[in-house]
Amino acid sequence: SHKACILRLLIARDPLAVLPKILFAHFQCNSDISVTCGTENMDLSIYLCPIYNAFYNESLMVLNNQITNSRCYGTADFIAVPPRLRFSFPINTTSLSFCNNNFEVTYFSDFSNVQFVNISGTVTSIDPAAGTITYRPQILYKFSCKYPMQYLLNNTNLAVYFSVEQDQQYQQILTIPETGLDLKTKIYVSVKATNLTKKFNVLLDRCFATTSPYPTQSTSYDLFVGCTRDAQTVVEQNGVSHTATFNFEAFRFVEHKNRTVSAFYLHCVTRLCETSTCSSLLPVSGSDLRKREVETVSSNATITSPIIVVGNQKTGMCLEQIAIKYVFLCYYPFMPLNKDYFSPDQICQYS
């Protein structure tokens, strides 16, 4: 238990004093600050005794020297014994950035990419009379807490959007006709995070397609995994901003060969990375990729796109061609339909 501080109220005798000075005499304890790294909040509790004894008060103590930010000042608790100055902020990326706390990303071990975030900062005194010289001592308290990266993000009101567009500027939402997209149609995909501070970027570990909306319960095809990608897939932006973008060409799953359309869903294994370390998380070799897949799965979240439907026409083929083939087969079954009789251009022309 902490030793109690002795409170003495003294009326200052000097003529320059406007208000009484409340001075606290205190016993020297092991530490004047206690830090609670809670599940929802970080809480700081600082003895007021040494603060008043150094001719400061609660209004002259601020987080990280953010003097002009009212949210960076603590609250005096005079009911506590001894009296304390308390600071409290929620564990999320938005609140923690209000007062310019430091974020440092560390790893579970030298051979792991499981990320932790060390949140640290200072509570410093403000000397209102400081000029060339001062007679007040400078007060500085340091604090820090360490959390798993995913824990910090789970407490953030974070929204991640999966958007499928039809233009290279990623502005027009893709409209899919009932007959499905033509084969090899360019599909532009963006994954964007909102309510995110500038300390983090969006990083896609893997994006793949499945015939089911559930990623693990059907046939799948990888568009890209790390630096390994499908030949028709272009990763334009990844790990460099709040939005990751890529594009690919529409395809059909072979198991849908007897269907008019092939329907599938896109899934992207998504994480947030600290801006200074994002580039180091992008693999540069197959061995790095395998290692990263195994060790970082607990820090990822998989998001899924709306359904994508692809027809069985190729780009540029006239829709009437199929109908004309059926007419010839029905009325002229003895007459083979091949390129010697009608070319695709002729079929479109006669239709």
Sine and cosine of phi, psi and omega as CSV:
sin_phi,cos_phi,sin_psi,cos_psi,sin_omega,cos_omega
0.00,0.00,0.52,-0.85,-0.01,-1.00
-0.98,0.18,0.56,-0.83,0.07,-1.00
-0.96,0.28,0.63,-0.77,-0.04,-1.00
-0.96,0.30,0.54,-0.84,0.08,-1.00
-1.00,-0.01,0.57,-0.82,0.03,-1.00
-1.00,-0.02,0.85,-0.52,-0.05,-1.00
-1.00,-0.08,0.79,-0.61,0.06,-1.00
-0.77,-0.64,0.76,-0.65,0.05,-1.00
-0.98,-0.21,0.89,-0.45,-0.03,-1.00
-0.88,-0.48,0.69,-0.72,0.09,-1.00
-1.00,-0.01,0.86,-0.51,-0.05,-1.00
-0.92,0.40,0.65,-0.76,-0.06,-1.00
-1.00,-0.06,-0.29,0.96,-0.10,-1.00
-0.97,0.25,0.59,-0.81,-0.10,-1.00
-0.92,0.40,-0.28,0.96,-0.02,-1.00
-0.99,0.17,-0.23,0.97,-0.04,-1.00
-0.97,0.24,0.73,-0.69,0.04,-1.00
-0.98,-0.19,-0.64,0.77,-0.02,-1.00
-0.89,-0.46,0.44,-0.90,0.08,-1.00
-0.88,0.48,0.54,-0.84,0.07,-1.00
-0.99,-0.15,0.82,-0.58,0.04,-1.00
-1.00,-0.09,0.90,-0.44,-0.05,-1.00
-0.93,-0.36,0.66,-0.75,0.05,-1.00
-0.91,-0.42,0.81,-0.59,0.19,-0.98
-1.00,-0.09,0.69,-0.72,-0.09,-1.00
-0.65,-0.76,0.39,-0.92,0.11,-0.99
-0.99,0.13,0.57,-0.82,0.02,-1.00
-0.95,0.31,0.85,-0.52,0.02,-1.00
-0.95,-0.31,0.11,-0.99,-0.03,-1.00
-0.89,0.45,-0.60,0.80,-0.02,-1.00
-0.47,-0.88,0.65,-0.76,0.02,-1.00
-1.00,0.01,-0.12,0.99,-0.01,-1.00
-0.77,-0.64,0.66,-0.75,0.13,-0.99
-0.84,-0.54,0.63,-0.78,-0.06,-1.00
-0.86,-0.50,0.80,-0.60,0.06,-1.00
-0.93,-0.36,0.91,-0.41,0.04,-1.00
-1.00,0.00,0.99,0.12,-0.13,-0.99
-0.99,0.15,0.06,-1.00,-0.01,-1.00
-0.98,0.20,-0.38,0.93,0.01,-1.00
-0.84,-0.54,-0.43,0.90,-0.05,-1.00
-0.66,-0.75,0.45,-0.89,0.26,-0.97
-0.99,-0.13,0.79,-0.61,-0.05,-1.00
-0.85,-0.52,0.75,-0.67,0.07,-1.00
-0.91,-0.41,0.68,-0.73,0.03,-1.00
-0.75,-0.67,0.89,-0.46,-0.09,-1.00
-0.85,-0.53,0.72,-0.69,0.06,-1.00
-0.88,0.47,0.74,-0.67,0.06,-1.00
-0.97,0.22,-0.36,0.93,-0.06,-1.00
-0.79,0.61,-0.84,0.55,-0.03,-1.00
-0.93,0.37,-0.44,0.90,0.02,-1.00
-0.92,0.40,-0.75,0.66,0.03,-1.00
-0.93,0.36,-0.56,0.83,-0.01,-1.00
-0.91,0.42,-0.42,0.91,0.04,-1.00
-1.00,-0.08,0.25,0.97,0.06,-1.00
0.94,0.35,0.54,0.84,0.17,-0.99
-0.89,-0.46,0.08,-1.00,0.16,-0.99
-0.60,-0.80,-0.07,-1.00,-0.10,-1.00
-0.89,0.45,-0.45,0.89,-0.02,-1.00
-0.98,0.20,-0.13,0.99,-0.03,-1.00
-0.93,-0.36,0.33,0.94,0.06,-1.00
-0.85,-0.53,0.79,-0.61,-0.14,-0.99
-0.63,-0.77,0.47,-0.89,0.03,-1.00
-0.98,0.21,0.78,-0.63,0.17,-0.99
0.78,0.63,0.51,0.86,0.07,-1.00
0.88,0.48,0.45,0.89,0.02,-1.00
-1.00,0.06,0.95,0.31,-0.18,-0.98
-0.90,0.43,-0.58,0.81,-0.10,-1.00
-1.00,0.05,-0.01,1.00,-0.05,-1.00
-0.97,-0.23,0.93,-0.37,-0.06,-1.00
-0.90,0.43,-0.37,0.93,-0.01,-1.00
-0.97,0.23,-0.12,0.99,-0.09,-1.00
-0.98,-0.18,0.26,0.97,0.04,-1.00
-0.95,-0.30,0.50,-0.87,-0.03,-1.00
-1.00,0.00,-0.05,-1.00,0.00,-1.00
-0.84,-0.54,0.76,-0.64,0.01,-1.00
-0.98,0.21,0.71,-0.71,0.05,-1.00
-0.89,-0.45,0.99,-0.12,-0.04,-1.00
-1.00,0.06,-0.13,0.99,0.04,-1.00
-0.98,0.21,-0.54,0.84,0.00,-1.00
-0.90,0.44,0.47,-0.88,0.06,-1.00
-0.84,-0.55,0.92,-0.38,-0.08,1.00
-0.97,0.26,0.27,-0.96,0.02,-1.00
-0.84,0.54,0.53,-0.85,-0.08,-1.00
-0.70,-0.72,0.39,-0.92,0.16,-0.99
-0.96,-0.28,0.83,-0.56,-0.11,-0.99
-0.90,-0.43,0.66,-0.75,0.14,-0.99
-0.83,-0.56,0.60,-0.80,0.04,-1.00
-0.51,-0.86,0.72,-0.69,0.07,-1.00
-0.59,-0.81,0.63,-0.78,-0.02,-1.00
-0.89,0.45,0.44,-0.90,0.03,-1.00
-1.00,0.05,1.00,0.09,0.17,-0.99
-0.43,-0.90,0.33,-0.94,-0.14,-0.99
-0.91,0.41,-0.49,0.87,-0.04,-1.00
-0.96,0.29,-0.79,0.61,-0.04,-1.00
-0.91,0.42,-0.62,0.78,-0.04,-1.00
-0.93,0.37,-0.36,0.93,-0.02,-1.00
-1.00,0.02,-0.19,0.98,-0.04,-1.00
-0.82,0.57,-0.69,0.72,-0.10,-1.00
-0.96,-0.28,0.38,0.92,0.13,-0.99
0.89,0.46,0.64,0.77,0.11,-0.99
-0.91,0.41,0.46,-0.89,0.00,-1.00
-1.00,0.08,0.66,-0.75,0.10,-0.99
-0.91,-0.42,0.80,-0.60,0.08,-1.00
-0.76,-0.65,0.86,-0.51,-0.01,-1.00
-1.00,0.07,0.79,-0.61,0.06,-1.00
-0.84,-0.55,0.06,-1.00,-0.06,-1.00
-0.81,-0.59,0.43,-0.90,-0.05,-1.00
-0.86,0.50,-0.60,0.80,0.04,-1.00
-0.37,-0.93,0.08,-1.00,0.00,-1.00
-0.91,0.41,-0.34,0.94,-0.08,-1.00
-0.91,-0.42,0.45,0.90,-0.02,-1.00
-0.70,-0.72,0.54,-0.84,0.09,-1.00
-0.97,-0.26,0.27,0.96,0.09,-1.00
-0.95,0.32,0.87,-0.50,-0.18,-0.98
-1.00,-0.07,0.59,-0.81,0.17,-0.99
-0.83,-0.56,0.42,-0.91,0.05,-1.00
-0.88,-0.48,0.83,-0.55,0.11,-0.99
-0.99,-0.12,0.90,-0.43,-0.01,-1.00
-0.98,-0.20,0.84,-0.54,-0.07,-1.00
-0.64,-0.77,0.27,-0.96,0.02,-1.00
-0.06,-1.00,-0.17,-0.99,-0.01,-1.00
-0.68,-0.74,0.45,-0.89,0.21,-0.98
-0.91,-0.42,0.88,-0.48,-0.10,-1.00
-0.85,-0.53,0.37,-0.93,0.03,-1.00
-1.00,0.04,0.49,-0.87,0.06,-1.00
-0.93,-0.36,0.87,-0.50,0.00,-1.00
-1.00,-0.07,0.97,-0.24,-0.08,-1.00
-0.94,0.34,-0.35,0.94,-0.06,-1.00
-0.97,-0.24,0.13,0.99,-0.09,-1.00
-0.93,0.38,0.73,-0.68,0.10,-0.99
-0.72,-0.69,-0.86,-0.51,0.08,-1.00
-0.93,0.36,-0.60,0.80,0.03,-1.00
-0.73,-0.68,0.25,-0.97,0.08,-1.00
-0.52,-0.86,0.44,-0.90,0.05,-1.00
-0.95,-0.31,0.03,1.00,0.05,-1.00
-1.00,-0.02,0.66,-0.75,0.12,-0.99
-0.96,0.28,0.52,-0.85,0.07,-1.00
-0.99,0.15,0.74,-0.67,0.04,-1.00
-0.96,-0.30,0.74,-0.68,-0.02,-1.00
-0.62,-0.79,0.85,-0.53,0.08,-1.00
-0.90,-0.44,0.71,-0.70,0.04,-1.00
-0.94,-0.33,0.56,-0.83,0.03,-1.00
-0.59,-0.80,0.38,-0.93,0.07,-1.00
-0.32,-0.95,0.48,-0.88,0.10,-0.99
-0.64,-0.77,0.52,-0.86,0.00,-1.00
-0.87,-0.49,0.80,-0.61,-0.02,-1.00
-0.75,-0.66,0.50,-0.86,0.20,-0.98
-0.88,0.47,0.63,-0.78,-0.01,-1.00
-0.80,0.60,-0.71,0.70,-0.06,-1.00
-0.90,0.44,-0.53,0.85,0.02,-1.00
-0.91,0.41,-0.66,0.75,0.03,-1.00
-0.89,0.45,-0.69,0.73,-0.04,-1.00
-0.94,0.34,-0.56,0.83,0.01,-1.00
-0.90,0.44,-0.44,0.90,0.01,-1.00
-1.00,-0.01,0.01,1.00,0.01,-1.00
-1.00,-0.09,0.69,-0.72,0.05,-1.00
-0.96,0.27,0.96,0.29,-0.16,-0.99
-0.97,-0.22,0.72,-0.70,0.06,-1.00
-0.86,-0.50,0.76,-0.65,0.02,-1.00
-0.89,-0.46,0.83,-0.56,-0.07,-1.00
-0.95,-0.31,0.70,-0.72,0.06,-1.00
-0.95,-0.32,0.91,-0.41,-0.09,-1.00
-0.83,-0.56,0.69,-0.72,0.03,-1.00
-0.91,-0.41,0.87,-0.50,-0.08,-1.00
-0.89,-0.46,0.16,-0.99,-0.03,-1.00
-0.90,-0.44,0.06,1.00,-0.02,-1.00
-0.78,-0.63,0.39,-0.92,-0.09,-1.00
-0.93,0.36,-0.30,0.95,0.03,-1.00
-1.00,0.05,-0.03,1.00,0.03,-1.00
0.84,0.54,0.72,0.69,-0.04,-1.00
-0.86,-0.52,-0.45,0.89,-0.05,-1.00
-0.97,-0.25,0.88,-0.48,0.00,-1.00
-0.88,0.47,0.69,-0.72,-0.04,-1.00
-0.92,0.39,0.81,-0.59,0.08,-1.00
-0.98,-0.21,0.84,-0.54,-0.06,-1.00
-0.96,-0.28,0.88,-0.48,0.01,-1.00
-0.94,0.35,0.25,-0.97,-0.01,-1.00
-0.88,0.47,-0.51,0.86,0.00,-1.00
-0.99,0.17,-0.06,1.00,0.01,-1.00
1.00,0.00,0.25,-0.97,0.06,-1.00
-0.96,0.29,0.45,-0.89,0.14,-0.99
-0.93,0.36,0.52,-0.85,0.12,-0.99
-0.84,0.55,0.61,-0.79,0.05,-1.00
0.93,0.36,0.26,0.96,0.15,-0.99
-0.92,0.40,0.70,-0.71,0.04,-1.00
-0.94,0.33,0.79,-0.61,0.04,-1.00
-0.88,-0.48,0.81,-0.59,-0.04,-1.00
-0.96,-0.29,0.78,-0.63,-0.10,-0.99
-0.85,-0.52,0.70,-0.72,0.09,-1.00
-0.75,-0.66,0.63,-0.77,0.09,-1.00
-0.86,-0.51,0.88,-0.48,-0.14,-0.99
-0.80,-0.60,0.66,-0.75,0.06,-1.00
-0.95,-0.32,0.68,-0.73,0.06,-1.00
-0.92,-0.40,0.17,-0.99,-0.06,-1.00
0.83,0.56,0.60,0.80,-0.06,-1.00
-0.90,-0.43,0.69,-0.72,0.02,-1.00
-0.98,0.20,0.19,-0.98,-0.02,-1.00
-0.95,0.32,-0.06,1.00,-0.01,-1.00
-0.98,0.18,-0.24,0.97,-0.09,-1.00
-0.79,-0.61,0.50,-0.87,0.10,-1.00
-0.83,-0.56,0.28,-0.96,0.06,-1.00
-1.00,0.02,0.75,-0.66,0.01,-1.00
-0.79,-0.62,0.82,-0.57,0.05,-1.00
-0.99,-0.12,0.88,-0.47,0.05,-1.00
-0.98,0.21,-0.65,0.76,-0.09,-1.00
-0.38,-0.92,0.63,-0.77,0.14,-0.99
-0.76,-0.65,0.72,-0.69,-0.09,-1.00
-0.51,-0.86,0.27,-0.96,0.00,-1.00
-0.90,-0.43,0.58,-0.81,0.07,-1.00
-0.69,-0.72,0.36,-0.93,0.02,-1.00
-0.99,0.13,-0.06,1.00,0.01,-1.00
-0.82,-0.57,0.47,-0.89,0.07,-1.00
-0.93,0.36,-0.19,0.98,0.01,-1.00
-0.99,-0.15,0.87,-0.50,-0.18,-0.98
-0.85,0.52,-0.48,0.88,-0.14,-0.99
-0.95,-0.31,0.13,0.99,-0.14,-0.99
-0.90,-0.44,0.40,0.92,-0.01,-1.00
-0.32,-0.95,0.01,-1.00,0.06,-1.00
-0.88,0.48,0.64,-0.77,-0.03,-1.00
-0.75,-0.67,0.38,-0.93,0.06,-1.00
-0.60,-0.80,0.82,-0.58,-0.04,-1.00
-0.98,0.18,0.79,-0.61,0.16,-0.99
-0.99,0.11,-0.69,0.73,0.18,-0.98
-0.33,-0.94,0.53,-0.85,0.10,-1.00
-0.74,-0.67,0.96,-0.28,-0.07,-1.00
0.89,0.46,-0.84,-0.54,-0.02,-1.00
-1.00,-0.08,-0.04,1.00,0.04,-1.00
-1.00,-0.05,0.81,-0.59,-0.09,-1.00
-0.63,-0.77,0.33,-0.94,0.12,-0.99
-0.91,0.41,0.52,-0.85,-0.08,-1.00
-0.88,0.47,-0.46,0.89,-0.03,-1.00
-0.99,-0.11,0.16,0.99,-0.02,-1.00
-0.96,-0.29,0.72,-0.70,0.03,-1.00
-0.85,-0.53,0.88,-0.47,0.08,-1.00
-1.00,0.00,0.94,-0.35,-0.10,-1.00
-1.00,0.03,-0.61,0.79,-0.10,-1.00
-0.48,-0.88,0.81,-0.59,-0.03,-1.00
-0.41,-0.91,0.83,-0.55,0.06,-1.00
0.97,0.23,0.27,0.96,-0.05,-1.00
-0.86,-0.51,-0.09,1.00,0.01,-1.00
-0.34,-0.94,-0.17,-0.99,0.03,-1.00
-0.98,0.22,-0.07,1.00,0.00,-1.00
-0.78,-0.63,0.71,-0.70,0.13,-0.99
-0.93,-0.38,0.65,-0.76,-0.06,-1.00
-0.71,-0.70,0.54,-0.84,0.13,-0.99
-0.39,-0.92,0.23,-0.97,0.05,-1.00
-0.65,-0.76,0.39,-0.92,0.03,-1.00
-0.46,-0.89,0.16,-0.99,-0.01,-1.00
-0.98,-0.19,0.64,-0.77,-0.04,-1.00
-0.87,0.50,0.65,-0.76,-0.02,-1.00
-0.64,-0.77,0.12,-0.99,0.06,-1.00
-0.86,-0.51,0.57,-0.82,0.14,-0.99
-0.98,0.20,0.70,-0.72,-0.06,-1.00
-0.87,0.50,-0.53,0.85,-0.02,-1.00
-0.92,0.40,-0.19,0.98,0.05,-1.00
-0.98,-0.18,0.36,0.93,-0.11,-0.99
-0.89,0.46,-0.43,0.90,0.00,-1.00
-1.00,-0.09,0.14,0.99,0.00,-1.00
-0.96,-0.29,0.44,-0.90,0.03,-1.00
-0.91,0.40,-0.63,0.77,0.01,-1.00
-0.79,-0.61,0.40,-0.91,0.09,-1.00
-0.92,-0.40,0.85,-0.53,-0.05,-1.00
-0.94,-0.35,0.67,-0.74,0.04,-1.00
-0.46,-0.89,0.16,-0.99,-0.01,-1.00
-0.81,-0.58,0.53,-0.85,0.10,-0.99
-0.99,-0.15,0.60,-0.80,0.07,-1.00
-0.74,-0.67,0.67,-0.74,0.05,-1.00
-0.80,-0.60,0.83,-0.56,0.10,-1.00
-0.98,0.18,0.93,-0.37,-0.22,-0.98
-0.88,-0.48,0.61,-0.79,0.12,-0.99
-0.60,-0.80,0.21,-0.98,0.14,-0.99
-0.95,-0.30,0.65,-0.76,0.02,-1.00
-0.82,-0.57,0.53,-0.85,0.06,-1.00
-0.93,0.36,0.69,-0.72,-0.21,-0.98
-0.82,0.58,-0.61,0.79,-0.06,-1.00
-0.97,0.24,-0.24,0.97,-0.05,-1.00
-0.91,-0.42,-0.04,1.00,-0.06,-1.00
-0.84,0.54,-0.70,0.71,-0.07,-1.00
-0.89,0.46,-0.54,0.84,-0.01,-1.00
-0.96,0.28,-0.29,0.96,0.00,-1.00
-1.00,0.03,-0.19,0.98,0.07,-1.00
-0.99,0.14,0.87,-0.49,-0.08,-1.00
-0.93,0.36,0.47,-0.88,0.01,-1.00
-0.88,-0.48,-0.02,1.00,0.01,-1.00
-0.47,-0.88,0.28,-0.96,0.01,-1.00
-0.88,0.47,-0.62,0.79,-0.01,-1.00
-0.92,0.39,-0.64,0.77,0.04,-1.00
-0.89,0.45,-0.63,0.78,-0.03,-1.00
-0.90,0.44,-0.72,0.70,-0.02,-1.00
-0.89,0.45,-0.66,0.75,-0.02,-1.00
-0.90,0.44,-0.66,0.75,-0.06,-1.00
-0.94,0.34,-0.60,0.80,0.01,-1.00
-0.88,0.47,-0.63,0.77,-0.05,-1.00
-0.95,0.30,-0.64,0.77,-0.22,-0.97
-1.00,-0.07,-0.18,0.98,-0.08,-1.00
-0.89,-0.45,0.18,0.98,-0.09,-1.00
-0.88,0.47,-0.52,0.85,-0.04,-1.00
-0.95,0.30,-0.23,0.97,-0.03,-1.00
-0.98,-0.19,0.13,0.99,-0.10,-0.99
-0.96,-0.29,0.31,-0.95,0.17,-0.99
-0.68,-0.73,0.67,-0.74,-0.02,-1.00
-0.98,-0.20,0.81,-0.59,0.04,-1.00
-0.92,-0.40,0.47,-0.88,-0.15,-0.99
-0.82,-0.58,0.61,-0.79,-0.01,-1.00
-1.00,0.08,0.22,-0.97,0.23,-0.97
-0.90,0.43,0.20,-0.98,-0.04,-1.00
-0.91,0.41,0.61,-0.79,0.07,-1.00
-0.89,-0.46,0.78,-0.63,-0.08,-1.00
-0.88,-0.48,0.77,-0.64,-0.01,-1.00
-0.85,-0.53,0.77,-0.64,0.03,-1.00
-0.99,0.13,-0.16,-0.99,-0.03,-1.00
-0.95,-0.31,0.31,0.95,0.07,-1.00
-0.99,-0.12,0.52,-0.85,0.13,-0.99
-1.00,-0.01,0.43,-0.90,0.03,-1.00
-0.85,0.52,0.78,-0.62,0.05,-1.00
0.99,-0.11,-0.18,0.98,0.01,-1.00
-0.99,0.13,0.74,-0.67,-0.01,-1.00
-0.96,0.29,0.62,-0.79,-0.08,-1.00
-0.92,0.38,-0.43,0.90,-0.04,-1.00
-0.95,0.31,-0.25,0.97,-0.10,-0.99
-0.87,0.50,-0.68,0.73,-0.04,-1.00
-0.91,0.42,-0.68,0.73,-0.02,-1.00
-0.89,0.46,-0.66,0.75,0.00,-1.00
-0.90,0.44,-0.62,0.79,0.04,-1.00
-0.86,0.50,-0.68,0.74,-0.01,-1.00
-0.90,0.44,-0.61,0.79,0.02,-1.00
-0.88,0.47,-0.73,0.68,-0.01,-1.00
-0.90,0.43,-0.64,0.77,-0.03,-1.00
-0.93,0.36,-0.54,0.84,-0.02,-1.00
-0.98,0.22,-0.69,0.72,-0.11,-0.99
-0.99,-0.10,-0.36,0.93,-0.01,-1.00
-0.74,-0.67,0.88,0.47,-0.05,-1.00
-0.89,0.46,-0.37,0.93,-0.01,-1.00
-0.99,0.16,-0.22,0.97,-0.11,-0.99
-0.98,-0.18,0.95,-0.32,-0.03,-1.00
-0.91,0.41,0.64,-0.77,0.01,-1.00
-0.98,-0.20,0.96,-0.28,0.03,-1.00
-0.53,-0.85,-0.05,-1.00,-0.12,-0.99
-0.93,0.36,-0.26,0.97,0.01,-1.00
-0.96,0.27,-0.42,0.91,-0.02,-1.00
-0.99,-0.15,-0.72,0.70,-0.02,-1.00
-0.64,-0.77,0.78,-0.62,0.13,-0.99
-1.00,0.04,0.28,-0.96,0.05,-1.00
-0.83,0.56,-0.60,0.80,0.02,-1.00
-0.91,0.42,-0.65,0.76,0.00,-1.00
-0.92,0.40,-0.63,0.77,-0.01,-1.00
-0.89,0.46,-0.71,0.71,0.02,-1.00
-0.89,0.45,-0.60,0.80,-0.04,-1.00
-0.92,0.39,-0.71,0.70,-0.04,-1.00
-0.95,0.31,-0.37,0.93,-0.01,-1.00
-0.97,0.24,0.00,0.00,0.00,0.00
